[in-house]
Amino acid sequence: MDNIRGAAFMVFAMFCFAVEDGIIKLLAQDMPVGQIISVTCLGGLIGFLGWAVLKGDRLWQPAYLNVKVNLRSLCDTCGSLMFVTALALVPLTTASAVIQATPLVVALGAAAFLAQPIGWRRWIAIIVGFIGVLIIIRPGMDGFIPATLLAVGGMLGLAARDLFTRSLTVQLSGPQLATHTFSMVVPAGFLLMAFQGQSIVVPDGRQSLLLMASIVVGMIAYLAIVAATRGGNAGIISSFRYSRMIFALIIGFVMFSEIPDAPTLIGAAIVIASGIYTLWRETILHRASLNENPAL
């Protein structure tokens, strides 16, 4: 029952994230990307600070000065800026397909930097997944869109964030980590605007509603993620993250009349299958290690 509940919350969270991506892409037609992400994260920051006040938590945590916490937030900031910029420049389905490779990069990084063992089966799955990414972006071919590399950069930044999260030894909750990240993203978005020579666009009524929707949907998605990971089998529940691609296909078609070509669909299918297999193998091996060492 915990797995069903967790999977349902995970699918709902992925739906919300896909909707948020669609809203951001819609806003990017008339508003600088830096402004969109700064305003959205400012709303999220206010929301999380309000949450902390209601819970009676301290707004400032000494762990915010920890080097790994700051590196985690820096990677999250860079990854978010690149991914949102990619959303504005390439089809939603293409950017969403690339971001599906994040768990594969995390698994590779965990082996390289955290000394976590990876068997030959998962190595093959990771390599096959990366081939899927190459099929999606098609470097050197007619269908290649250079801005797709921004989605790849965003994916690498978010994977690095997850690796730093795994290595943290300080005690910070998810909302506290999000608060720290948002406090870094808000000024970074405005710096991106300055670097690109863009001016702030005063939002009209429609844009204001879209910005508010992006903030609310993002907060709901985060709460759903928290609810999804509070019980059940982590590997099984995490595999439902790939439902985001299905929602991205639907939203891309409905909102932007996107019809992905065959290489994008084939590449996305390869990445998703490789990712699910990698998560499944990790779950099996973790369960086996627990059986061998019941005290763990």
C-alpha positions as a LaTeX table, in Angstrom:
\begin{tabular}{lrrr}
\hline
Residue & $x$ (\AA) & $y$ (\AA) & $z$ (\AA) \\
\hline
Met1 & 0.00 & 0.00 & 0.00 \\
Asp2 & 2.91 & 2.39 & 0.77 \\
Asn3 & 4.31 & 1.76 & $-2.71$ \\
Ile4 & 0.96 & 2.55 & $-4.35$ \\
Arg5 & 0.57 & 5.71 & $-2.27$ \\
Gly6 & 4.14 & 6.80 & $-2.97$ \\
Ala7 & 3.80 & 6.10 & $-6.69$ \\
Ala8 & 0.57 & 8.11 & $-6.86$ \\
Phe9 & 2.19 & 11.11 & $-5.17$ \\
Met10 & 5.25 & 10.79 & $-7.43$ \\
Val11 & 3.13 & 10.75 & $-10.60$ \\
Phe12 & 1.16 & 13.75 & $-9.35$ \\
Ala13 & 4.41 & 15.61 & $-8.59$ \\
Met14 & 5.74 & 14.87 & $-12.09$ \\
Phe15 & 2.48 & 16.14 & $-13.57$ \\
Cys16 & 2.88 & 19.39 & $-11.61$ \\
Phe17 & 6.50 & 19.80 & $-12.70$ \\
Ala18 & 5.52 & 19.24 & $-16.34$ \\
Val19 & 2.76 & 21.85 & $-15.99$ \\
Glu20 & 5.25 & 24.26 & $-14.44$ \\
Asp21 & 7.64 & 23.69 & $-17.36$ \\
Gly22 & 4.81 & 24.48 & $-19.77$ \\
Ile23 & 3.92 & 27.68 & $-17.90$ \\
Ile24 & 7.56 & 28.81 & $-17.89$ \\
Lys25 & 7.88 & 28.16 & $-21.63$ \\
Leu26 & 4.69 & 30.13 & $-22.20$ \\
Leu27 & 5.98 & 33.06 & $-20.13$ \\
Ala28 & 9.35 & 32.98 & $-21.90$ \\
Gln29 & 7.67 & 34.09 & $-25.13$ \\
Asp30 & 7.38 & 37.64 & $-23.76$ \\
Met31 & 9.52 & 37.77 & $-20.60$ \\
Pro32 & 13.26 & 37.25 & $-19.91$ \\
Val33 & 14.13 & 33.81 & $-18.60$ \\
Gly34 & 16.14 & 35.32 & $-15.74$ \\
Gln35 & 13.13 & 37.32 & $-14.56$ \\
Ile36 & 10.85 & 34.28 & $-14.73$ \\
Ile37 & 13.09 & 32.06 & $-12.63$ \\
Ser38 & 13.90 & 34.86 & $-10.16$ \\
Val39 & 10.25 & 35.75 & $-9.56$ \\
Thr40 & 9.20 & 32.11 & $-9.36$ \\
Cys41 & 11.95 & 31.23 & $-6.88$ \\
Leu42 & 11.27 & 34.39 & $-4.88$ \\
Gly43 & 7.69 & 33.20 & $-4.47$ \\
Gly44 & 8.94 & 29.77 & $-3.45$ \\
Leu45 & 11.42 & 31.32 & $-1.01$ \\
Ile46 & 8.66 & 33.34 & 0.66 \\
Gly47 & 6.53 & 30.20 & 0.82 \\
Phe48 & 9.22 & 28.09 & 2.47 \\
Leu49 & 10.13 & 30.85 & 4.93 \\
Gly50 & 6.46 & 31.14 & 5.85 \\
Trp51 & 6.36 & 27.38 & 6.31 \\
Ala52 & 9.35 & 27.58 & 8.66 \\
Val53 & 7.71 & 30.34 & 10.69 \\
Leu54 & 4.50 & 28.32 & 11.06 \\
Lys55 & 6.51 & 25.30 & 12.23 \\
Gly56 & 8.49 & 27.41 & 14.67 \\
Asp57 & 11.82 & 26.64 & 12.95 \\
Arg58 & 14.71 & 29.08 & 12.92 \\
Leu59 & 15.02 & 30.94 & 9.63 \\
Trp60 & 18.81 & 30.89 & 9.79 \\
Gln61 & 20.67 & 27.60 & 10.08 \\
Pro62 & 24.44 & 27.48 & 10.79 \\
Ala63 & 24.66 & 24.60 & 8.30 \\
Tyr64 & 23.91 & 27.10 & 5.53 \\
Leu65 & 27.62 & 27.99 & 5.68 \\
Asn66 & 28.69 & 24.41 & 5.01 \\
Val67 & 30.84 & 24.13 & 1.86 \\
Lys68 & 28.94 & 21.15 & 0.42 \\
Val69 & 25.59 & 22.84 & 1.05 \\
Asn70 & 26.77 & 25.88 & $-0.90$ \\
Leu71 & 28.19 & 23.74 & $-3.70$ \\
Arg72 & 24.90 & 21.85 & $-3.85$ \\
Ser73 & 22.94 & 25.09 & $-4.18$ \\
Leu74 & 25.41 & 26.43 & $-6.76$ \\
Cys75 & 24.96 & 23.30 & $-8.92$ \\
Asp76 & 21.19 & 23.53 & $-8.51$ \\
Thr77 & 21.27 & 27.21 & $-9.49$ \\
Cys78 & 23.39 & 26.65 & $-12.60$ \\
Gly79 & 21.39 & 23.59 & $-13.62$ \\
Ser80 & 18.07 & 25.39 & $-13.17$ \\
Leu81 & 19.17 & 28.46 & $-15.13$ \\
Met82 & 20.41 & 26.34 & $-18.04$ \\
Phe83 & 17.37 & 24.08 & $-18.10$ \\
Val84 & 14.89 & 26.98 & $-17.98$ \\
Thr85 & 16.83 & 28.75 & $-20.73$ \\
Ala86 & 16.63 & 25.56 & $-22.79$ \\
Leu87 & 12.87 & 25.44 & $-22.23$ \\
Ala88 & 12.60 & 28.85 & $-23.87$ \\
Leu89 & 14.66 & 27.84 & $-26.91$ \\
Val90 & 13.91 & 24.20 & $-27.72$ \\
Pro91 & 10.73 & 22.11 & $-27.78$ \\
Leu92 & 9.40 & 21.20 & $-24.34$ \\
Thr93 & 9.49 & 17.50 & $-25.21$ \\
Thr94 & 13.16 & 17.67 & $-26.22$ \\
Ala95 & 14.26 & 19.43 & $-23.02$ \\
Ser96 & 12.17 & 17.03 & $-20.94$ \\
Ala97 & 13.65 & 14.01 & $-22.72$ \\
Val98 & 17.20 & 15.13 & $-21.99$ \\
Ile99 & 16.49 & 15.76 & $-18.30$ \\
Gln100 & 15.36 & 12.11 & $-17.95$ \\
Ala101 & 19.03 & 11.10 & $-18.03$ \\
Thr102 & 19.70 & 12.72 & $-14.63$ \\
Pro103 & 19.44 & 9.45 & $-12.61$ \\
Leu104 & 21.95 & 7.80 & $-14.96$ \\
Val105 & 24.48 & 10.59 & $-14.41$ \\
Val106 & 23.86 & 10.39 & $-10.66$ \\
Ala107 & 24.58 & 6.65 & $-10.71$ \\
Leu108 & 27.78 & 7.26 & $-12.70$ \\
Gly109 & 28.84 & 10.10 & $-10.39$ \\
Ala110 & 28.15 & 8.01 & $-7.30$ \\
Ala111 & 30.57 & 5.39 & $-8.61$ \\
Ala112 & 33.22 & 7.95 & $-9.56$ \\
Phe113 & 33.06 & 10.30 & $-6.56$ \\
Leu114 & 31.26 & 8.45 & $-3.74$ \\
Ala115 & 32.89 & 5.04 & $-4.23$ \\
Gln116 & 29.55 & 3.32 & $-4.68$ \\
Pro117 & 29.96 & 0.04 & $-6.61$ \\
Ile118 & 28.27 & $-0.43$ & $-9.96$ \\
Gly119 & 27.99 & $-3.86$ & $-11.57$ \\
Trp120 & 28.49 & $-4.56$ & $-15.24$ \\
Arg121 & 24.74 & $-4.65$ & $-15.89$ \\
Arg122 & 24.25 & $-1.10$ & $-14.65$ \\
Trp123 & 27.34 & 0.06 & $-16.53$ \\
Ile124 & 25.76 & $-1.24$ & $-19.72$ \\
Ala125 & 22.43 & 0.43 & $-18.84$ \\
Ile126 & 24.19 & 3.76 & $-18.23$ \\
Ile127 & 26.10 & 3.57 & $-21.53$ \\
Val128 & 22.91 & 2.65 & $-23.42$ \\
Gly129 & 21.13 & 5.57 & $-21.71$ \\
Phe130 & 23.81 & 7.99 & $-22.84$ \\
Ile131 & 23.44 & 6.66 & $-26.39$ \\
Gly132 & 19.76 & 7.55 & $-26.04$ \\
Val133 & 20.71 & 11.12 & $-25.11$ \\
Leu134 & 22.92 & 11.35 & $-28.21$ \\
Ile135 & 20.00 & 10.15 & $-30.34$ \\
Ile136 & 17.86 & 12.94 & $-28.88$ \\
Ile137 & 20.33 & 15.79 & $-29.40$ \\
Arg138 & 21.90 & 14.42 & $-32.67$ \\
Pro139 & 25.19 & 16.34 & $-32.63$ \\
Gly140 & 26.50 & 17.05 & $-36.11$ \\
Met141 & 23.25 & 16.01 & $-37.83$ \\
Asp142 & 20.55 & 18.03 & $-39.57$ \\
Gly143 & 18.16 & 17.86 & $-36.61$ \\
Phe144 & 20.73 & 19.19 & $-34.14$ \\
Ile145 & 19.64 & 22.27 & $-32.17$ \\
Pro146 & 22.66 & 23.85 & $-30.38$ \\
Ala147 & 20.44 & 25.16 & $-27.58$ \\
Thr148 & 19.72 & 21.53 & $-26.65$ \\
Leu149 & 23.19 & 21.54 & $-25.06$ \\
Leu150 & 21.75 & 23.92 & $-22.46$ \\
Ala151 & 19.34 & 21.15 & $-21.46$ \\
Val152 & 22.32 & 18.79 & $-21.21$ \\
Gly153 & 24.14 & 21.34 & $-19.03$ \\
Gly154 & 21.02 & 21.68 & $-16.89$ \\
Met155 & 20.82 & 17.93 & $-16.52$ \\
Leu156 & 24.47 & 17.73 & $-15.43$ \\
Gly157 & 23.96 & 20.56 & $-12.91$ \\
Leu158 & 20.93 & 18.85 & $-11.37$ \\
Ala159 & 22.79 & 15.53 & $-11.24$ \\
Ala160 & 25.68 & 17.23 & $-9.42$ \\
Arg161 & 23.15 & 18.69 & $-7.00$ \\
Asp162 & 21.84 & 15.21 & $-6.24$ \\
Leu163 & 25.36 & 13.90 & $-5.70$ \\
Phe164 & 26.15 & 16.68 & $-3.22$ \\
Thr165 & 22.84 & 15.95 & $-1.49$ \\
Arg166 & 23.89 & 12.32 & $-1.03$ \\
Ser167 & 27.23 & 13.37 & 0.47 \\
Leu168 & 25.84 & 15.92 & 2.96 \\
Thr169 & 26.64 & 15.21 & 6.61 \\
Val170 & 24.80 & 18.21 & 8.06 \\
Gln171 & 21.20 & 18.01 & 9.21 \\
Leu172 & 19.00 & 20.12 & 6.95 \\
Ser173 & 15.44 & 19.32 & 5.91 \\
Gly174 & 14.21 & 19.43 & 2.33 \\
Pro175 & 12.50 & 22.82 & 2.81 \\
Gln176 & 15.66 & 24.23 & 4.38 \\
Leu177 & 17.78 & 23.07 & 1.43 \\
Ala178 & 15.21 & 24.55 & $-0.95$ \\
Thr179 & 15.29 & 27.84 & 0.97 \\
His180 & 19.07 & 27.97 & 0.65 \\
Thr181 & 18.93 & 27.22 & $-3.07$ \\
Phe182 & 16.19 & 29.73 & $-3.82$ \\
Ser183 & 18.10 & 32.47 & $-2.00$ \\
Met184 & 20.91 & 31.84 & $-4.49$ \\
Val185 & 18.74 & 31.45 & $-7.60$ \\
Val186 & 16.85 & 34.75 & $-7.14$ \\
Pro187 & 19.90 & 37.04 & $-7.58$ \\
Ala188 & 21.41 & 34.67 & $-10.17$ \\
Gly189 & 18.36 & 35.12 & $-12.40$ \\
Phe190 & 18.68 & 38.89 & $-12.32$ \\
Leu191 & 22.42 & 38.59 & $-12.99$ \\
Leu192 & 21.58 & 36.48 & $-16.06$ \\
Met193 & 19.33 & 39.29 & $-17.27$ \\
Ala194 & 22.09 & 41.85 & $-16.78$ \\
Phe195 & 24.59 & 39.62 & $-18.62$ \\
Gln196 & 22.20 & 39.31 & $-21.57$ \\
Gly197 & 21.42 & 43.04 & $-21.54$ \\
Gln198 & 17.72 & 42.48 & $-20.85$ \\
Ser199 & 15.34 & 44.75 & $-18.96$ \\
Ile200 & 12.65 & 43.79 & $-16.48$ \\
Val201 & 9.23 & 43.33 & $-18.09$ \\
Val202 & 6.34 & 44.60 & $-16.00$ \\
Pro203 & 3.88 & 41.68 & $-16.15$ \\
Asp204 & 0.35 & 42.30 & $-17.32$ \\
Gly205 & $-2.65$ & 40.56 & $-15.77$ \\
Arg206 & $-2.23$ & 37.35 & $-17.75$ \\
Gln207 & 1.49 & 37.11 & $-17.04$ \\
Ser208 & 0.95 & 37.81 & $-13.34$ \\
Leu209 & $-1.54$ & 34.95 & $-13.16$ \\
Leu210 & 0.89 & 32.64 & $-14.94$ \\
Leu211 & 3.70 & 33.59 & $-12.56$ \\
Met212 & 1.46 & 32.93 & $-9.57$ \\
Ala213 & 0.40 & 29.61 & $-11.08$ \\
Ser214 & 4.04 & 28.63 & $-11.59$ \\
Ile215 & 4.83 & 29.38 & $-7.94$ \\
Val216 & 1.81 & 27.51 & $-6.58$ \\
Val217 & 2.23 & 24.49 & $-8.87$ \\
Gly218 & 5.94 & 24.29 & $-8.02$ \\
Met219 & 5.19 & 24.32 & $-4.28$ \\
Ile220 & 2.51 & 21.65 & $-4.67$ \\
Ala221 & 4.93 & 19.52 & $-6.68$ \\
Tyr222 & 7.55 & 19.80 & $-3.95$ \\
Leu223 & 5.07 & 18.79 & $-1.24$ \\
Ala224 & 4.00 & 15.82 & $-3.36$ \\
Ile225 & 7.63 & 14.72 & $-3.72$ \\
Val226 & 8.04 & 14.86 & 0.07 \\
Ala227 & 4.87 & 12.80 & 0.54 \\
Ala228 & 5.99 & 10.28 & $-2.10$ \\
Thr229 & 9.34 & 9.58 & $-0.40$ \\
Arg230 & 8.09 & 9.10 & 3.14 \\
Gly231 & 7.45 & 5.38 & 2.79 \\
Gly232 & 7.56 & 2.39 & 0.50 \\
Asn233 & 10.31 & 1.11 & $-1.77$ \\
Ala234 & 12.43 & 4.06 & $-2.90$ \\
Gly235 & 13.55 & 2.37 & $-6.13$ \\
Ile236 & 10.03 & 1.47 & $-7.21$ \\
Ile237 & 8.62 & 4.89 & $-6.34$ \\
Ser238 & 11.52 & 6.76 & $-7.99$ \\
Ser239 & 10.92 & 4.93 & $-11.27$ \\
Phe240 & 7.63 & 6.81 & $-11.57$ \\
Arg241 & 9.63 & 10.03 & $-12.05$ \\
Tyr242 & 9.73 & 9.09 & $-15.71$ \\
Ser243 & 6.00 & 9.76 & $-15.98$ \\
Arg244 & 7.08 & 13.40 & $-16.37$ \\
Met245 & 8.01 & 12.60 & $-19.97$ \\
Ile246 & 4.48 & 11.40 & $-20.74$ \\
Phe247 & 2.99 & 14.58 & $-19.32$ \\
Ala248 & 5.55 & 16.67 & $-21.22$ \\
Leu249 & 4.49 & 15.01 & $-24.48$ \\
Ile250 & 0.84 & 15.80 & $-23.78$ \\
Ile251 & 1.45 & 19.38 & $-22.63$ \\
Gly252 & 3.85 & 20.03 & $-25.50$ \\
Phe253 & 1.20 & 18.95 & $-28.00$ \\
Val254 & $-1.75$ & 20.73 & $-26.34$ \\
Met255 & $-0.02$ & 24.03 & $-25.45$ \\
Phe256 & 2.59 & 24.36 & $-28.22$ \\
Ser257 & 1.44 & 21.99 & $-30.98$ \\
Glu258 & 4.68 & 20.03 & $-30.63$ \\
Ile259 & 4.92 & 16.70 & $-32.40$ \\
Pro260 & 8.27 & 15.11 & $-31.51$ \\
Asp261 & 10.09 & 13.31 & $-34.30$ \\
Ala262 & 11.04 & 9.64 & $-34.24$ \\
Pro263 & 14.64 & 10.10 & $-32.98$ \\
Thr264 & 13.41 & 12.12 & $-29.99$ \\
Leu265 & 10.84 & 9.48 & $-29.07$ \\
Ile266 & 13.28 & 6.60 & $-29.60$ \\
Gly267 & 16.02 & 8.34 & $-27.61$ \\
Ala268 & 13.61 & 9.18 & $-24.78$ \\
Ala269 & 12.40 & 5.56 & $-24.65$ \\
Ile270 & 15.99 & 4.31 & $-24.43$ \\
Val271 & 16.88 & 6.77 & $-21.66$ \\
Ile272 & 13.75 & 5.93 & $-19.65$ \\
Ala273 & 14.22 & 2.16 & $-20.02$ \\
Ser274 & 17.88 & 2.44 & $-18.98$ \\
Gly275 & 17.00 & 4.61 & $-16.01$ \\
Ile276 & 14.25 & 2.30 & $-14.78$ \\
Tyr277 & 16.55 & $-0.70$ & $-15.10$ \\
Thr278 & 19.31 & 1.10 & $-13.19$ \\
Leu279 & 16.90 & 2.00 & $-10.38$ \\
Trp280 & 15.55 & $-1.56$ & $-10.32$ \\
Arg281 & 19.04 & $-3.09$ & $-10.06$ \\
Glu282 & 19.98 & $-0.63$ & $-7.30$ \\
Thr283 & 16.86 & $-1.62$ & $-5.36$ \\
Ile284 & 17.56 & $-5.35$ & $-5.75$ \\
Leu285 & 21.18 & $-4.98$ & $-4.62$ \\
His286 & 20.21 & $-2.77$ & $-1.68$ \\
Arg287 & 17.62 & $-5.31$ & $-0.56$ \\
Ala288 & 20.21 & $-8.11$ & $-0.84$ \\
Ser289 & 22.70 & $-6.16$ & 1.27 \\
Leu290 & 20.05 & $-5.64$ & 3.96 \\
Asn291 & 19.34 & $-9.38$ & 4.00 \\
Glu292 & 23.05 & $-10.11$ & 4.44 \\
Asn293 & 23.42 & $-7.43$ & 7.12 \\
Pro294 & 20.09 & $-7.17$ & 9.00 \\
Ala295 & 21.57 & $-4.58$ & 11.36 \\
Leu296 & 21.90 & $-2.03$ & 8.54 \\
\hline
\end{tabular}
